[in-house]
Every structure is written in structure tokens, then in C-alpha cells.
Amino acid sequence: MTEILNQRAKKVVAVEYDNRFVRKLEEKTAYSSNTTIIYHDILNVYLPKEEFIVMSTISYSITTPIM
């Protein structure tokens, strides 16, 4: 999903907690200046106040705390 967004969006911020996926994301987006990868738990990440779009495959059990 990140690769597709990377090609179409002005700015992509990917938050990933699993180190294995972080490495894969870093490899796939190494030459992309519009993508930032944050290796952290989404429940502890500061989200911007301005409006933004979320594309995600998060677990249903943590959806409400994120919103």
C-alpha cells in the first residue's frame, strides 16, 4: 500500500511497529523524497491537528484509541 501511495500522494507518512516491515519499507522507498517512515507504536505517535487521510491495516482493537 505504501508504494502505491508513494507514487500518487504529495506526502506519505508510514508508521510501523514491526522492525521486519520497517526494513522492507525503507528498502522500497529509499529513493522517495516524499515518504517518511516512523518506527513506533501508532498509539504513541503525535498526529497532526490539520486534516489528513489515513490508509491503514490496523487491528480493529486499536482503531478507537487512534481516532
Backbone as a chain_set.jsonl record, in Angstrom:
{"seq": "MTEILNQRAKKVVAVEYDNRFVRKLEEKTAYSSNTTIIYHDILNVYLPKEEFIVMSTISYSITTPIM", "coords": {"N": [[0.826, -1.185, 0.0], [1.948, 1.257, 0.774], [3.797, 1.783, -1.254], [2.176, 2.327, -3.503], [0.76, 4.586, -2.607], [2.939, 6.25, -2.303], [3.608, 6.832, -4.939], [1.469, 8.35, -5.733], [0.701, 10.322, -3.904], [1.386, 13.542, -2.408], [2.71, 13.63, 0.022], [3.74, 11.104, 2.223], [3.365, 9.397, 5.213], [4.475, 6.755, 6.934], [3.684, 4.619, 9.524], [5.069, 2.194, 11.434], [5.365, -0.651, 13.497], [6.597, -3.086, 13.578], [9.762, -4.278, 13.21], [10.72, -5.815, 11.06], [9.034, -5.137, 8.93], [9.559, -2.433, 8.777], [12.191, -2.333, 7.795], [11.745, -3.415, 5.222], [10.03, -1.474, 4.147], [11.762, 0.724, 4.172], [13.658, -0.106, 2.292], [12.063, -0.266, -0.037], [11.265, 2.364, -0.374], [13.502, 3.901, -0.548], [14.49, 5.762, -2.429], [12.642, 7.752, -2.478], [11.564, 10.928, -1.959], [9.288, 11.893, -0.791], [8.353, 10.319, 1.244], [8.114, 9.37, 4.611], [9.197, 7.273, 7.145], [8.126, 6.037, 10.168], [9.245, 4.404, 12.909], [7.534, 3.12, 15.238], [5.08, 2.719, 17.865], [1.804, 3.199, 16.914], [-0.039, 4.154, 18.742], [1.402, 5.827, 20.317], [2.271, 7.943, 18.837], [2.498, 11.289, 17.792], [-0.099, 12.827, 16.161], [-0.945, 14.965, 13.428], [-2.703, 18.121, 13.782], [-4.083, 19.266, 11.689], [-6.274, 18.449, 8.934], [-6.122, 15.175, 7.554], [-5.597, 12.225, 5.555], [-6.146, 8.845, 6.317], [-4.781, 5.773, 5.592], [-4.903, 2.444, 6.175], [-3.977, -0.661, 7.77], [-4.714, -1.468, 10.317], [-5.236, -3.13, 13.46], [-8.506, -3.947, 14.512], [-9.008, -3.679, 17.227], [-7.516, -1.51, 18.156], [-8.404, 0.709, 16.849], [-10.283, 2.715, 17.775], [-8.821, 4.068, 19.942], [-6.882, 5.37, 18.384], [-8.243, 7.219, 16.87]], "CA": [[0.0, 0.0, 0.0], [2.819, 2.427, 0.87], [4.392, 2.042, -2.565], [1.161, 2.949, -4.357], [0.563, 5.943, -2.089], [4.167, 6.964, -2.573], [3.573, 7.264, -6.333], [0.316, 9.208, -6.017], [0.482, 11.378, -2.912], [2.46, 14.515, -2.211], [3.445, 13.292, 1.235], [3.323, 9.844, 2.842], [3.987, 9.075, 6.496], [4.165, 5.369, 7.269], [4.003, 4.278, 10.907], [5.167, 0.737, 11.526], [5.94, -1.078, 14.771], [7.346, -4.327, 13.366], [11.055, -3.96, 12.614], [10.864, -6.506, 9.766], [8.343, -4.347, 7.922], [10.257, -1.149, 8.663], [13.32, -2.545, 6.867], [11.202, -3.578, 3.873], [9.565, -0.154, 3.716], [12.944, 1.557, 3.905], [14.226, -0.553, 1.019], [11.159, 0.055, -1.14], [11.076, 3.812, -0.519], [14.823, 4.52, -0.364], [14.716, 6.873, -3.359], [11.439, 8.587, -2.468], [11.72, 12.074, -1.067], [8.001, 12.266, -0.197], [7.933, 9.304, 2.208], [8.774, 9.304, 5.907], [8.83, 6.061, 7.862], [8.27, 6.186, 11.613], [9.291, 3.096, 13.581], [6.975, 3.413, 16.56], [3.716, 2.271, 18.121], [0.889, 4.255, 16.482], [-0.729, 4.717, 19.909], [2.29, 6.793, 20.965], [2.75, 8.881, 17.822], [1.764, 12.544, 17.692], [-0.73, 13.003, 14.857], [-1.144, 16.397, 13.167], [-4.022, 18.693, 14.066], [-4.772, 19.552, 10.439], [-6.953, 17.32, 8.317], [-5.297, 14.284, 6.755], [-6.252, 10.972, 5.186], [-5.495, 7.663, 6.877], [-4.913, 4.498, 4.896], [-4.311, 1.605, 7.202], [-4.352, -2.05, 8.01], [-4.556, -1.62, 11.76], [-6.112, -4.05, 14.154], [-9.758, -3.348, 14.945], [-8.972, -3.414, 18.675], [-6.873, -0.223, 18.495], [-8.94, 1.758, 15.982], [-10.872, 3.811, 18.552], [-7.807, 4.91, 20.587], [-6.15, 6.172, 17.397], [-9.111, 8.305, 16.423]], "C": [[0.874, 1.254, 0.0], [3.42, 2.78, -0.482], [3.418, 2.753, -3.5], [0.912, 4.387, -3.909], [1.767, 6.826, -2.41], [4.176, 7.54, -3.994], [2.489, 8.308, -6.591], [0.138, 10.393, -5.08], [1.678, 12.32, -2.834], [3.349, 14.138, -1.038], [2.858, 12.015, 1.833], [4.097, 9.672, 4.147], [3.533, 7.669, 6.862], [4.61, 5.109, 8.699], [3.957, 2.759, 11.018], [5.881, 0.354, 12.808], [6.814, -2.324, 14.628], [8.628, -4.026, 12.585], [11.262, -4.624, 11.255], [10.21, -5.71, 8.653], [8.998, -2.986, 7.726], [11.402, -1.286, 7.659], [12.835, -2.678, 5.432], [10.716, -2.242, 3.316], [10.735, 0.76, 3.359], [13.586, 1.181, 2.574], [13.37, -0.112, -0.159], [11.015, 1.55, -1.386], [12.394, 4.578, -0.408], [15.038, 5.745, -1.247], [13.515, 7.809, -3.449], [11.585, 9.721, -1.469], [10.415, 12.452, -0.363], [7.519, 11.291, 0.876], [8.789, 9.339, 3.463], [8.281, 8.047, 6.606], [9.13, 6.26, 9.344], [8.185, 4.795, 12.237], [8.842, 3.313, 15.021], [5.585, 2.8, 16.666], [2.773, 3.425, 17.782], [0.156, 4.9, 17.657], [0.112, 5.76, 20.631], [2.879, 7.805, 19.988], [1.865, 10.117, 17.821], [1.201, 12.656, 16.277], [-1.033, 14.478, 14.651], [-2.568, 16.85, 13.481], [-4.799, 18.962, 12.777], [-5.348, 18.271, 9.841], [-5.97, 16.492, 7.486], [-6.065, 13.0, 6.499], [-5.447, 9.812, 5.761], [-5.82, 6.458, 6.005], [-4.219, 3.506, 5.804], [-4.772, 0.159, 7.142], [-4.159, -2.335, 9.495], [-5.584, -2.598, 12.333], [-7.358, -3.312, 14.65], [-9.708, -2.93, 16.422], [-8.305, -2.091, 19.047], [-7.374, 0.939, 17.646], [-9.463, 2.946, 16.766], [-9.81, 4.652, 19.269], [-7.024, 5.798, 19.615], [-6.957, 7.392, 16.985], [-9.255, 9.32, 17.523]], "O": [[0.568, 2.215, -0.705], [3.539, 3.958, -0.817], [3.803, 3.683, -4.209], [0.859, 5.298, -4.734], [1.619, 8.001, -2.746], [4.704, 8.63, -4.213], [2.576, 9.067, -7.557], [-0.517, 11.371, -5.441], [2.811, 11.953, -3.146], [4.569, 14.297, -1.084], [1.641, 11.864, 1.935], [5.322, 9.785, 4.178], [2.345, 7.427, 7.074], [5.766, 5.346, 9.051], [2.939, 2.128, 10.732], [6.888, 0.963, 13.167], [7.674, -2.581, 15.47], [8.577, -3.575, 11.441], [11.916, -4.049, 10.385], [10.756, -5.611, 7.554], [8.988, -2.448, 6.619], [11.559, -0.445, 6.774], [13.442, -2.118, 4.519], [10.961, -1.919, 2.153], [10.692, 1.479, 2.361], [14.01, 2.054, 1.817], [13.894, 0.362, -1.167], [10.678, 1.961, -2.496], [12.384, 5.79, -0.194], [15.717, 6.683, -0.83], [13.396, 8.576, -4.404], [11.715, 9.487, -0.267], [10.435, 13.254, 0.571], [6.398, 11.42, 1.367], [10.018, 9.339, 3.398], [7.078, 7.789, 6.652], [10.249, 6.609, 9.723], [7.176, 4.102, 12.106], [9.64, 3.64, 15.9], [4.991, 2.411, 15.66], [2.932, 4.522, 18.317], [-0.229, 6.066, 17.579], [-0.405, 6.501, 21.467], [3.882, 8.451, 20.291], [0.638, 10.015, 17.845], [1.951, 12.587, 15.304], [-1.349, 15.177, 15.614], [-3.509, 16.057, 13.448], [-6.028, 18.896, 12.767], [-4.954, 17.163, 10.204], [-5.102, 17.037, 6.805], [-7.069, 12.725, 7.157], [-4.218, 9.803, 5.695], [-6.982, 6.169, 5.722], [-3.06, 3.706, 6.167], [-5.798, -0.18, 6.552], [-3.521, -3.317, 9.875], [-6.643, -2.841, 11.753], [-7.268, -2.189, 15.146], [-10.312, -1.928, 16.804], [-8.513, -1.596, 20.155], [-6.825, 2.038, 17.717], [-9.118, 4.085, 16.45], [-9.894, 5.879, 19.206], [-6.557, 6.87, 19.999], [-6.404, 8.472, 16.778], [-9.949, 10.322, 17.351]]}, "num_chains": 1, "name": "protein.A"}
